[in-house]
């Protein structure tokens, strides 16, 4: 990132000693600021905000809008790579002043100051004398051992790589993640997370389909992804929905601007014996702009300005969240054949229920089917039969349909729709989980969600 050419010593008053001192301070501030909050999630819980202090006190000013800090940091990188170090230094100073808690901004500033004294071998090239065996302190009250500055610098370098790599490898124009076969109009937004790039993508559901409107750096679990059990410090993979919006005033400062819980474990997770709870999209403490790529206990952590945009935008219960190891981007028209194939399967289920053909209808349900409360198929079938009788020959209509496909060791479909009998104005909103068994799709979970 930074040039190793002859240092530019102009424009820094006070001589080489002052320049070395300023560079060392910038490195140390960046490292200790990050480490002060690189601790486990949920160390403080709901309702434990400090007395007399509300989340409003931590709200950044309007100038700190979503995505702006990253855009300005990348501009510093670009100018530095072009050898325009004076311009880069001015922009780095401005960025660090506007975002004093942005450790990467402080590190970039430190590098640019140090480059005036000596060539740099890497980002955050702290001299051995300055680094030594120094350790960055933990937050007040945290009994964990201090962390070596070298470890913190390594996390900052990883964060920088993830940010720049994701910005270089942009999704193709008009492309969407392959999981989004169809999103109902009532779902006004959708979220997809690419864990390999530490990136969250926010979509708006327009009349012309999904439109990518923003994307942000996001941290995942300390031990990576594929959550399986409670406390494994991994972020789950799969298809989820935002369940609620948690007010920052009722949370500790650790969660920053607020939180959006998702419905982990999903019915698919439960069918696989996965455990755990409390997976949120949330912010960061007021004195920490962002976290390392792998830093949470399983949640997704974003900077507060970025999270605030999402909090203002998405709707609980209707916003899907896809969390993938690596997103596969496709053009929407390429999804049409699979969407039509599954549409035919769902229509056959609808037709069987409309006609009260219980033998045909039950053939769509897997032997291991369960509903909420672990209701088995034998009990669920009695409810199905009662619903079919209540139709009295009226055709069943499925409205506001969403199909989200998840493929790993199995091929599954998460389906949401409003179920309305002909002549009726409203009906229940249902969610089904289907799994492909050979050439046949079968329902292994169904429940009313609204």
C-alpha positions in Angstrom: 0.0 0.0 0.0 2.7 2.5 1.0 5.7 3.3 -1.2 9.2 2.5 0.0 10.7 5.3 -2.1 12.9 8.1 -0.6 11.1 9.7 2.4 9.5 13.1 1.9 10.7 15.2 4.8 9.1 18.5 3.8 6.2 20.1 5.6 6.7 18.4 9.0 8.0 20.9 11.6 10.1 20.1 14.5 12.8 17.8 13.0 13.2 14.1 12.7 12.8 13.4 16.5 9.4 15.0 16.5 8.4 13.1 13.4 9.5 9.8 14.9 7.7 10.6 18.1 4.5 11.5 16.2 4.6 8.4 14.1 5.1 6.2 17.2 2.2 7.9 19.0 -0.1 7.3 16.0 0.8 3.6 15.9 0.3 3.2 19.6 -3.0 5.1 19.7 -4.3 3.0 16.8 -3.3 -0.3 18.5 -4.5 0.5 22.0 -7.8 2.0 20.8 -8.7 -1.2 19.0 -7.5 -3.5 21.8 -9.5 -1.7 24.4 -12.7 -3.1 23.0 -11.5 -6.4 21.4 -13.4 -8.4 24.0 -16.2 -11.0 24.0 -19.7 -10.0 23.0 -22.5 -9.8 25.6 -20.2 -9.0 28.5 -22.8 -6.4 29.3 -26.5 -7.1 28.6 -29.8 -5.5 27.9 -30.8 -3.0 30.6 -27.2 -2.5 31.8 -26.6 0.9 30.3 -24.6 3.1 32.6 -26.8 5.3 35.0 -27.5 8.7 33.6 -26.2 7.7 30.2 -28.3 7.0 27.1 -27.5 5.9 23.6 -28.3 9.4 22.3 -25.1 10.7 24.0 -23.1 8.2 21.8 -24.8 9.1 18.5 -22.3 10.5 16.1 -22.9 13.9 14.4 -24.7 14.0 11.1 -21.4 14.3 9.2 -20.6 10.7 10.1 -22.9 9.2 7.6 -22.8 5.6 6.5 -19.9 4.4 4.3 -18.2 7.8 4.3 -15.2 6.9 6.6 -14.3 3.9 4.4 -14.6 6.0 1.2 -12.2 8.6 2.6 -9.8 6.0 3.8 -9.6 4.4 0.4 -8.9 7.9 -1.1 -6.0 8.1 1.3 -4.7 4.7 0.1 -5.2 5.8 -3.6 -3.2 9.0 -3.2 -0.5 7.2 -1.3 -0.2 4.6 -4.0 0.1 7.3 -6.6 3.0 8.9 -4.6 0.9 12.0 -3.7 1.8 11.8 -0.1 1.3 15.4 0.8 -2.4 15.2 -0.3 -2.7 11.8 1.3 -1.4 13.2 4.6 -3.8 16.1 4.6 -6.7 13.8 4.0 -5.5 11.3 6.6 -5.3 14.1 9.2 -8.8 15.3 8.3 -10.1 11.7 8.5 -8.5 11.0 11.8 -9.8 14.3 13.2 -13.4 13.6 12.1 -13.3 9.9 13.1 -10.9 9.8 16.1 -12.1 6.3 17.0 -11.3 4.9 13.5 -8.1 2.9 14.1 -7.3 2.3 10.5 -7.4 6.1 9.9 -5.0 6.6 12.8 -2.8 3.8 11.4 -2.7 5.4 7.9 -1.8 8.7 9.4 1.0 7.1 11.4 2.3 5.4 8.3 2.4 8.6 6.3 4.2 10.4 9.1 6.7 7.6 9.5 7.3 7.5 5.7 8.8 10.9 6.0 11.5 9.5 8.2 12.2 6.1 6.7 11.0 3.6 4.1 8.1 1.4 5.3 8.1 -2.4 4.8 4.5 -2.9 5.5 1.3 -1.3 6.8 1.8 -0.4 10.4 5.6 -0.9 10.3 6.4 -0.1 13.9 10.1 0.0 14.6 11.3 -2.8 17.0 12.3 -0.2 19.6 8.8 1.3 19.6 7.0 -2.0 19.6 9.3 -4.1 21.8 7.2 -6.4 23.9 4.5 -3.7 24.3 1.0 -4.8 25.1 -2.2 -3.0 24.5 -4.5 -2.7 27.5 -8.0 -4.1 27.8 -11.0 -2.1 28.6 -11.5 -0.9 32.2 -12.8 -3.7 34.4 -11.7 -6.5 32.0 -9.5 -8.9 33.8 -8.1 -10.5 30.6 -4.4 -10.3 30.0 -3.2 -7.4 27.8 -2.7 -8.2 24.1 0.6 -7.7 22.2 0.5 -4.6 20.0 1.8 -6.9 17.1 -1.5 -8.9 17.4 -3.6 -5.7 17.2 -1.6 -4.4 14.2 -2.2 -7.8 12.5 -5.9 -7.4 13.0 -5.8 -3.9 11.5 -3.9 -5.1 8.5 -6.5 -7.9 8.0 -9.4 -5.3 8.3 -7.7 -3.1 5.7 -7.2 -6.1 3.3 -10.9 -7.1 3.7 -12.1 -3.6 3.0 -10.0 -3.0 0.0 -10.4 -6.5 -1.5 -14.2 -6.2 -1.3 -14.1 -2.8 -3.0 -11.9 -4.1 -5.8 -14.1 -7.1 -6.4 -17.5 -5.5 -6.8 -20.6 -7.5 -7.7 -21.5 -7.4 -11.4 -24.0 -4.7 -12.3 -27.5 -5.8 -11.7 -26.5 -9.1 -10.1 -28.1 -10.5 -7.0 -27.1 -13.4 -4.6 -28.3 -16.7 -6.0 -30.3 -17.4 -2.8 -32.9 -14.7 -3.7 -35.1 -16.6 -6.1 -38.1 -14.3 -5.4 -38.7 -11.6 -2.8 -42.3 -10.6 -2.1 -43.2 -6.9 -2.4 -44.0 -6.7 1.3 -40.3 -7.4 1.9 -39.1 -3.9 1.1 -35.4 -4.7 1.7 -33.1 -7.7 1.9 -29.6 -8.3 3.4 -26.8 -10.6 2.2 -23.5 -11.2 4.0 -20.4 -12.5 2.4 -18.3 -13.8 5.3 -15.2 -14.4 3.1 -15.1 -10.6 2.4 -16.4 -9.4 5.7 -19.1 -7.6 3.7 -22.8 -6.9 4.2 -24.9 -5.9 1.2 -28.2 -4.0 1.6 -30.8 -4.3 -1.2 -34.0 -2.4 -1.8 -36.9 -4.4 -3.3 -38.1 -2.2 -6.2 -40.7 -2.7 -8.9 -37.9 -3.8 -11.1 -36.4 -6.3 -8.6 -33.6 -6.1 -6.0 -31.3 -3.1 -6.3 -28.1 -3.0 -4.3 -28.1 0.3 -2.5 -25.2 0.0 0.0 -22.6 -2.3 1.3 -20.5 -2.3 4.5 -17.6 -3.9 6.3 -18.9 -6.3 9.0 -17.1 -8.4 11.6 -18.0 -12.1 12.2 -17.2 -14.6 15.0 -13.8 -15.0 16.6 -13.6 -18.6 15.4 -15.2 -17.9 12.1 -18.5 -19.2 10.7 -20.7 -22.3 10.7 -22.2 -21.9 14.1 -23.2 -25.3 15.6 -23.4 -25.0 19.4 -24.0 -22.4 22.1 -20.8 -20.5 22.9 -18.7 -21.7 19.9 -18.0 -18.1 18.9 -19.0 -18.7 15.3 -21.4 -16.9 13.1 -24.2 -19.0 11.6 -24.6 -19.7 7.9 -28.1 -19.8 6.4 -31.3 -17.9 5.6 -32.7 -15.9 8.5 -35.2 -13.0 9.1 -34.8 -10.0 11.3 -37.1 -10.5 14.3 -37.1 -7.1 16.1 -35.3 -3.8 16.6 -33.6 -3.2 19.9 -33.3 0.4 21.1 -29.8 1.6 21.9 -31.1 3.3 25.0 -32.0 -0.1 26.5 -28.6 -1.7 25.7 -25.1 -1.2 27.1 -22.7 1.0 25.1 -21.0 -2.2 23.9 -23.7 -2.5 21.2 -23.4 1.0 19.9 -26.3 2.4 17.9 -28.6 -0.6 18.5 -29.2 -4.1 17.4 -31.3 -6.3 15.1 -31.7 -9.9 16.3 -32.2 -12.6 13.7 -34.1 -15.9 14.1 -31.2 -18.2 14.7 -31.6 -21.1 15.2 -33.9 -21.5 12.3 -36.1 -24.6 11.7 -33.3 -25.9 9.5 -30.7 -25.3 12.2 -33.0 -27.1 14.8 -33.5 -30.0 12.5 -29.7 -30.4 12.4 -29.4 -30.2 16.2 -27.8 -26.8 16.3 -28.0 -24.7 19.5 -27.4 -21.2 20.7 -29.2 -17.9 20.6 -28.8 -14.1 20.6 -27.3 -13.6 17.2 -27.6 -9.9 16.3 -26.6 -7.3 13.8 -25.2 -4.6 16.1 -22.9 -1.6 16.4 -19.7 -0.9 18.3 -18.8 1.0 21.5 -18.6 4.8 21.2 -14.8 4.8 21.3 -14.4 2.1 18.7 -15.3 2.6 15.0 -15.0 -1.0 13.8 -13.8 -4.4 15.0 -11.4 -6.9 13.5 -12.7 -9.2 10.8 -13.1 -12.0 13.3 -14.0 -10.4 16.6 -17.5 -11.3 17.8 -19.1 -14.1 19.8 -21.1 -15.0 16.7 -22.9 -11.7 15.9 -22.4 -9.4 12.9 -20.8 -6.1 14.1 -20.9 -2.9 11.9 -19.7 0.6 12.5 -22.4 2.7 14.1 -23.0 5.0 11.1 -23.5 2.0 8.9 -25.7 0.2 11.4 -27.8 3.4 11.8 -28.6 3.4 8.1 -29.8 -0.2 8.4 -31.8 0.5 11.5 -33.6 3.3 9.7 -34.2 1.2 6.6 -35.1 -2.4 7.3 -38.3 -3.8 8.7 -38.4 -6.6 11.4 -40.2 -9.8 10.4 -40.1 -9.2 6.7 -36.4 -8.5 6.0 -34.5 -11.7 5.0 -30.8 -12.0 5.9 -28.7 -14.4 4.0 -25.3 -15.2 5.6 -23.0 -17.2 3.3 -19.4 -18.3 3.3 -19.1 -16.7 -0.1 -21.9 -15.2 -2.1 -22.6 -16.3 -5.7 -23.7 -13.4 -7.8 -26.0 -14.1 -10.7 -28.2 -12.1 -13.0 -31.9 -12.2 -11.9 -33.1 -13.7 -15.2 -30.9 -16.8 -14.7 -33.0 -17.7 -11.6 -36.2 -17.8 -13.5 -36.1 -21.5 -14.5 -35.6 -22.7 -10.9 -38.2 -20.3 -9.7 -40.7 -21.6 -12.2 -40.0 -25.2 -11.3 -40.5 -24.6 -7.6 -43.6 -22.5 -8.3 -45.1 -25.5 -10.0 -44.5 -27.6 -6.9 -46.0 -25.0 -4.5 -49.0 -24.6 -6.8 -49.6 -28.4 -6.7 -49.5 -28.2 -2.9 -52.0 -25.3 -3.0 -54.3 -27.2 -5.4 -54.4 -30.3 -3.2 -55.3 -28.3 -0.2 -58.0 -26.3 -2.1 -59.6 -29.6 -3.1 -59.3 -31.2 0.2 -57.3 -34.1 -1.3 -55.6 -35.2 2.0 -53.8 -38.2 0.5 -52.2 -36.0 -2.2 -51.6 -33.1 0.3 -49.9 -35.2 2.9 -47.5 -36.6 0.3 -45.9 -33.1 0.2 -44.9 -33.5 3.9 -41.7 -35.2 5.1 -42.1 -38.1 7.6 -40.0 -36.1 10.1 -42.1 -33.0 9.8 -42.4 -30.7 12.8 -44.1 -27.4 13.5 -43.7 -24.9 16.3 -43.7 -26.7 19.7 -42.3 -29.8 17.9 -45.8 -30.7 16.7 -45.4 -33.9 14.6 -47.1 -34.6 11.3 -49.8 -36.7 12.8 -51.1 -33.7 14.9 -50.4 -31.2 12.1 -52.4 -33.2 9.6 -55.6 -32.9 11.7 -55.2 -29.1 11.5 -54.7 -29.4 7.7 -57.9 -31.4 7.4 -59.8 -28.9 9.4 -58.5 -26.0 7.2 -59.4 -27.9 4.0 -63.0 -28.5 5.3 -63.3 -24.8 6.2 -62.6 -23.8 2.6 -65.8 -25.6 1.5 -64.6 -25.9 -2.1 -63.2 -22.4 -2.4 -59.9 -22.0 -4.2 -56.9 -21.1 -2.0 -54.8 -18.2 -3.2 -51.1 -17.6 -2.2 -50.1 -14.0 -2.1 -46.8 -12.1 -1.5 -44.7 -15.2 -2.1 -41.0 -15.3 -1.3 -38.6 -18.1 -2.2 -35.1 -18.2 -0.7 -32.9 -21.1 -1.6 -30.1 -22.5 0.6 -27.8 -25.2 -0.7 -25.1 -26.9 1.3 -25.1 -30.6 2.1 -28.9 -30.4 1.3 -31.0 -28.3 -1.0 -33.6 -26.3 0.9 -36.2 -23.7 0.2 -37.6 -21.1 2.7 -41.0 -20.1 1.5 -43.2 -17.3 2.9 -46.7 -16.4 1.6 -50.1 -15.1 2.6 -52.8 -17.8 2.5 -56.2 -16.4 1.4 -59.3 -18.2 0.5 -61.2 -17.0 -2.5 -63.6 -14.3 -1.5 -61.8 -13.6 1.8 -59.9 -10.3 2.3 -57.2 -11.6 4.6 -55.6 -14.8 5.8 -52.7 -16.2 7.8 -49.0 -15.5 6.8 -47.2 -18.9 6.7 -43.6 -20.0 6.4 -42.6 -23.3 5.1 -39.2 -25.0 4.9 -38.9 -27.5 2.0 -36.0 -30.0 1.3 -35.3 -31.8 -1.9 -35.4 -35.6 -1.5 -34.1 -36.9 -4.8 -36.3 -35.3 -7.4 -39.1 -34.5 -4.9 -39.5 -31.5 -2.7 -41.0 -32.1 0.8 -42.0 -29.8 3.6 -40.2 -30.5 6.9 -41.5 -27.4 8.8 -44.6 -25.2 8.5 -45.9 -22.5 10.8 -48.0 -19.4 11.0 -45.9 -16.2 11.4 -48.6 -13.6 11.1 
